[in-house]
């Protein structure tokens, strides 16, 4: 199965999340059978990141969006964790600071995007401006409704500068979310993640689904595609994201840059040093 084709939100299409099964997995595959394949993708991601870093012709921005417990942290750990931290950053988009709130909603995103050769993962992103801020009515419709066009322009600008923009909505079911809330309550190592907003936002499930459908439908382009990843099965979520990122990076056909020094002279100096001269 071509995950890139299967989960891509085609530009101009209208997403209906109720028609996409969050529990989908590829045939009879399971976590055990996919462990080896996942290891291969993690190794390939590290190789491709090294080419990205060495060549500095491109950069990679990955945006992860999900409802609470959707798996953003897990995806970062199991997929992006294979990358060299010297060339990979994670930026979490929490409630704006007073300084951030005093600027336009894209200001903090501009400051965090990757430099040439760098990978940056947004844990949540500037899309909060048409998701949380819309559902919680933090800004009026007259404000958030104009932001889709601003987001498209922002992403097109990044793409024009050589940034590969990949956006993943980790799609979980309402039942799976409730199960994961229970897991947090029962696991003392996860209780710190519990927040007052967890169940309050759950009451707005339909409103969030509508907001996500608008964002996915209006802001998926060839240059900055959205992917809806079935995420009830954590292992499948990780595999799908890893495979899609690898496919996109391989299309860039990156290679190591030409050495900037005279290799013949350097070899001669090495031989001289080895001979003790």
N, C-alpha and C positions, 0 to 999 in steps of 0.2 A: 504494500500500500504506500502511495506517495503522500506522506503526511503534509508536505508543503501544499500540495494541491487540495487535499481533503479539508484542511482546516483554515485555508485562506479565505478571508472575506473579500469577495470580488468587488472591485470598485463599481459603484452604482447600484449594487444589490441591496436588498433590505433584509437585515438580520432579524430572525425570530428565534430567540434563545429557547423558547419552549419546544422548538422542533429539533434542538441539538441535545443529544443524550450526554449528560455529564458523566455517566458511568460507562461510556463507550471504551472498549479496548480492542486491539487489533487481533481478531480471530481468537484462537485458543492460547494466545501468549499470556504469560504470567510473570510475576516478579522474578521468579527463579530462572526461567528460561531466557529472560531478557538481560540478566546481569552481565553476561559476557559481551553482548552487543553494546550495552551502556558503557562498559569499560572501553570499548573501541572508540566510541564517540567522544568520550572524555579525553582520551589520548589524542584523538584527531583535533579536538578543540584547542588543546595546548599547542600542538604543532602549528595550527593556523594562526593562533594568537602570536606566536613567535614571528611568523612571517609578517603579520600585520605590524608588529612593533618594529621589526627591522626595516621594513620598506617605508613606513610612514607616508604611504600614499592614500591610505584610507583610515577610518576609525569606525568603531561599532558602538551604537547606542541601543540597548535593550530596555524596553519598558514593560514592566510586569504589573498588571492590574488584576485585582480579584476582590471579592467580598471577604470579610473576616474569615480566617481559617482556610482561605482558598489555596494556600501553598506557596506564597511568594518567597518566604524565607527558605522553605525546603528546596525550591527550585534553585535559588541562589547557591545554597549549600551543595546540592548534589550535581548540578550542571556547571555553574560558573566556578565552583570551588576547584575545578581541575585546572583553572588558568593560573598563570604566574601573577601573584599579587602586585608585582612591580609595575605591571601594565594594565591592571584592572581595578576599578573603583566601584563602590556601591554607594548610591545616594538615596537616602530614605526621605520621602516627601511626607512629613508630618504636618501638624497644624502650623500655618505660617507664623514666623516670628514677627514682632512688630516692624522690624526693618523690611522683611519680605512683604508684609501686608501693605506697606506704604508704597509699593511699586505695583506695576501691572502683573497679572497672574503668571506671565511667562518669564519674568525677570530672574527668578531663582533657577529656572531651567536653563536659561542662557548661560548662567555662571557655572553650571555643572556639566555641560555637555563635553564629550571627549575631545582631547587634542589629537592631532595626527598620530596614528600608531597606537592609540589607547582604546581600551574597552571600558565603557561605563554602563552600569546596570541601575536603572531607576526602580526602586521599590516603591510602588505607586509613582505618580508622575504629574506632569502638568495637566493631565486629563482629570485630575481632581476638580479642576475648575468647571467641568461640565458634568461631574458626577456628584460628589459629596456636597459641593456648594450649591448645586441645583436641587438635590433631594432635600437637604436640610434648610433650603431657602435662605442661604447666607447671602446670596446676591439675587436681584430680581431677574426675571426671564429676559427682560430687555438687555441685560448684561451678558448672561451665559449664552444666550442664543446667538450672539455675535462671535463667540469664541471658536466655533468650529472652523470658520474661515481663517482666523488668526493662527490656529493650530496647524492647519494645512500649509499656510505660508511659511510658518516656522520650520516645519519638517522638510518642505521643498528646499528651503535655504540650506538646511543641514546636508541634504542629499547632494545639492549642487557643489558643496565644498568637499565631497568625498566621504561623508558619513553614511554608513549603512544603518538605517533605522528599522528595527524589528520590534513589533508590539504584540504582546501575548496577553489575552484575557483567559485567566485560569478559571474555568467554568465548573463550579460544584453545584450539587443539588441542595435544596433546603434541608432534606433529611440528613445528608452527609455533614452539612454544617452543624446541625444540632448534635450529631454524634461526636464531632470534633470538639465542640464546646464541652461536652461531658468528659471527654478525654483530658481536657485541660483542667477541669475541676478535680479530677482524680489523680493527676500526676503533679506532684509538688515541683517538678522541674519545669513545668509549663504554666503554673498558676500565675506567674508574674506577667504573662501575656494577657490575662483577663482584664477587660476594661469596662467601664460603665456603659459605653456606647454599644457593646456587643449585641445585647438583646434589644436595645432601642432601635438600632439599625435593622435588625431582623424584622421588626414590625413594618419596615418600609421596603420589604423585599420586592414587591411589584414595582414600586417607584424606581428602585435601583435597576431592575431589569429593563425598564423603559429607558432610563438614562443611558445604560450601557448599549442598548440596541441603537439608540441615536448616535452615540459616539462611534461605535463600530461601523455603522452604515455610512456615516457622513465623512469619516476620516481614514478610511482604508484606501491607499493608493499603491500603485506599483512601486513607487519610490519609498514609501513608508507603510508597508502592509500590516494589517491586523490579522492575527490568528486566534481563533477560538479553540482552546485546548481543553478537551474533556479531562477533568481533574479529580473526579471521585477516587480514582486509583492513582496513588501518588507515583508509583513506579512508571505507569504509562505516561503521566504528565511529564516526568523528567525525560523519558525517552523521546517523546514527541518534540519537546522544546530543543533538546540537544541535536536531534536529527535535522530539524529545520534550520537551526543556526549554522550547523556544519554545511548544509547544502548551499546556503546563501554565501558563506565565506569562500567556498570552493569556486563559485561562479566568478569571483574576483580574479582568479588565476594569479595569485600573488607569487612572487619569487624573491629570493634574497637579493639585495642590491649589489652592484659591482663594487669590489673592494676599492677604497680610495687611495690605496698605497701601491707601490711597485712591488708585487709579490716576489719577483726575481731578486730584487735587492734585499728584501727582508729575508728570503731564504739564504742568500749569501751571507748575510750578517749572522743568521742562526748557525750556519755551518762553521763560520769563523769562531763564534762563541763556543760551540761544542768542541772545537779543536783546541780551545784554550788560547787562541791568538788574540 
